[in-house]
Amino acid sequence: MSGASLRETVRSARAISVRNLRGIVRLPSAFMPALMMPIFTMIAFAGTFAAITKLPGFPTDRSVNWFMPLGICFGSAFSGIGQGFSAIRDIQTGFYDRLRMSPAPRASIILGALLASWFRALLLNLVVVPVGVLLGVRFTGGLLGILTLLAASLGTATMALGWGLGLAYRFRDMRAAAVMQLTMFVVLYLSSAQMPLALISGWLHAVARINPMTNILRLAREGLVTSASGGNVAWANTWGGLVAIVALSALTLTFAWRSLDRLSR
């Protein structure tokens, strides 16, 4: 890609992302669930399962430390698939037809949605983390712990965006929305979402062990819990989550690109 083409892609992507973000103001009901869900998840789970910290081997004495990263990853996932919902609306209203007829590079369509999902995920963190601190969250891993949580959040948003856009371009109607949401719930809850992997037994342990989301949640929780080795943020707890993010992001964004190409035919 030439320098001029790259600049045009970035400029078009920025314009598309700004348009998508304006939807937060014009249609706040479409964004508020993604913002409130992490707070609700954190409060409901941390309160209901407060005694979970008394289990031998549980890595923190604060249940909110365990459940806040889950809530943030949940909200980040919905920040990503929220762009899929927007894509469905744009397809049905004919906006995508106008985009495809414009000189804007095709890559800018996906890049613009990605930038918007990252902004929404950042906004989510800016709201949820202070609420978590008020509820007793303590970042025992310091600044590095905040950065690993942010990396997991943005990575989850990226994966969910690729999946959501790919389904939107394939189904082209609201049938895709149900699939997006169902798969996000299944992938998140069939992981170490509610319990450390070492304390899970039976078939769920086998599934959670191979579920990439387990590694991503471990990355998100690094600065909030004590690992089996006795530390907090360490490369041994980091690399698996980063690999999972890169691999799944590449797969889902490729799926989105190919689905967009199919939509354009």
N, C-alpha and C positions, 0 to 999 in steps of 0.2 A: 504494500500500500504506500503510495507516494505521500510526501508531506502535505500537499494541498488536499489530497483525498482524506487524509487523517484529520486535518483541521476541519474539513467540511463535516466529517462524521461526528466529531466532538461537538461542533457548533449545533448540528441538528439534534444530537442526543440531549444536549443541554436544554434546548427549546422544548423537546418532548417531555423531559423530566419536569420542567417547570409547569407545563400544562397538566401533567399528572398530579403534581403536588397542589395545584390550585383546587383540585377536587376535594382536598381536605377542608378547605374553606367553603366551597360550594355545596359539598355533600358530606358534612362531618359524620353523619350516621354510618357512612361506609368505613370510616377510619376509627371511630371511637371504640368499637368492639375489640379491635386489635390492640388498642391502648389500655382498655380496662381489663381485658382477659388476664394479662400477666399479674396485675394487682389482685384481682379476684383469686387467681390460682395460688398466688403467694400467701394471701391471708387465709383462704379456706384450708389449704393443705397444711400450712404451718400450724394453724390452730387446731385442726382436727387431729393431726398426727404429731402433736407436740411430744408425746411420750416416746416417739420413735428414737429419740436421742439416747434413751436409756438402754437400748439394745447393745449387748457387748460387741465391740468392734465398729460401732457407728462413728463416723469420722468427725463429727462436730457436736457440740453441746447446745447448738442453736438450730432448731428445726427450720427457721426462716433462712438461715445460711444455705440449707440444702435445697429449699424449694424456690427461692428467688431466681436462680439461674434457669430452672425449669420454666418458670413463668416468662422470663425474658426470651428464651428460645422459642416458646410457644408463640409469643407476640411477634417475634421476628419472622417466624414461618408465615404467619398471617399477613405480615407486612409484604412478604414476597408474593404470596398467592393473591393478595389484594390487587396486585397489578394484573394478575390473570383475570380477575373479575372485571377490571377496567377494560382489558383487551376485548372481552366478550361484548361489553356495551359498545365499544368502538366499532367492532365488526358488524354488529346488528344495526347501528345507526349510519353505517357507510363511511365512517371516518377513515378506516383502514384502506378503503378503496382510494380515497383522496391521497393518503400517505404513499401508497404504492405508485400513484400517478405522478407524484412530486419528484423533484430531482434529489431528494434526501436519500443518502445511502441506506440500504436495507439494514446494515449493522446498527445504525443509529436508533432504529426502532427498539431493538433489544437493549442496547446500551442505555438509552433514555429511561426505559422502565427499570433497569438495574440501578441507575443513579437515584431514581425516586424511591425505590425500595430501601436502599442504604440510608437515605435521609430519614425515612419513616422509622427504620430500626434505631438510628441514632437518637431521634426524638423520643422513642420508646424508652431507651436507656436513661435519657436525661430526666424522665418522669419517674420511672419505676425504681431506679437505684436510690434516689433520695427517700422515697417512701419506704423502701426496704431498710434503710439506715434508721429511719424513725421507728421502725418496728423491731429494731435490735440487730440488724445485719452488721457484721464486722468483717472487714477485708483483712484477714490475718496474713495474706500474702502481699499487702501493700499495693503500690502502683502496678506492679506486674500482674497482680490478681485482677485488677480492673481491666487491664489490657487483654488478658486472656478471655475474660468474660465478653468484652467487646468483639474480639476476633470470632468467638463462637456465635455471637449474635449476628454479625454481618455475614458470616459464612452460612448460617442457617437461612438468612434472608435470601442469599444468592441462590442456594439450592432450591428453595421453595419458589423463587421467581422463575427459574428455568422450567421447573415442573409445571407451574401454573400457566405460563405462557404456552408451553408445548401443548398442554391439554386444551387451552382456549383455542389455539389455532387448528387443532384437530377436530374438536366437537363443534366449535363456532356458535354454541348456544349455552344456556345455563345448566345443561347436563354436566358440563365440565366442572362447575362449581362444587357439586356434590362429591365428585371424585377427588378434587383437590383437597377438600376439607377432611374427607374420610381417610385418605392416605396419610395426611399430616398427623391425625390423631393416632392411627395405627403405628406409624413409625416411631412417634415420640413415646407412646405408652408401652410399646414392646421393647423397651430399653431399660436403662437404670434410672428411669424418670423418678421413681418413688423410693427405691431402695438401692443401696450399694450392691454392685454385682456379687460380691462375696457373700451377701446375706440373702440372695435370691436362690430359690431351689426349684427343682422340677423342670418342666419344659420351658418355662419362662426364662430360666437361667441360660438354657441352650440358645434360645432366640436372642436374648439380650447380649449374649457374648459375641455374636456375629453381627449384631446390628450396629452399623457405623455411628448411629446417634448416641450410643453409649460412650464412644470415644469423644464425641463432640461435647456431650454433657460433662465428661471428666475435665475437658479443657475449660469449660465455662465455670466449673466449681473449684478450679485449682486454688484460687486465692481466697477461698472461703472455708475449705475443709482441710483436714490433715490426711495426707496419703498414707498408704501402708508402710512406706519407708520412713514415716515420721516427719516429713517436710511438707511444704506447700507447693509453690511454683517450682517445677523442675522439668527438665527436658523429657524425662521418662513419662511424665504425665501430659506432655504437650504434643509430642510429635504425632501420636495416633490421631488426635483430633484434627490437626492441621492436614494430615494426609487424607482423612475422611472428607474434609471440606473441599480440598482441591479436586479429589477424584469425583465426588458427587456433583460438585459445581460444573466440572467439565462435562460430565454425562448429561446433566439436565439442561445446560445451556446448549449443548449440541442437539439435544432433543428439540429445544425451542427453535433453534436455527433451521433445522430440517423441516419442522412443522410449518414455520413461516414460509419457507421455500415452497412447500406443498400448497399452502394457502394462496400463494401468488400465481400459481399455474392457471 
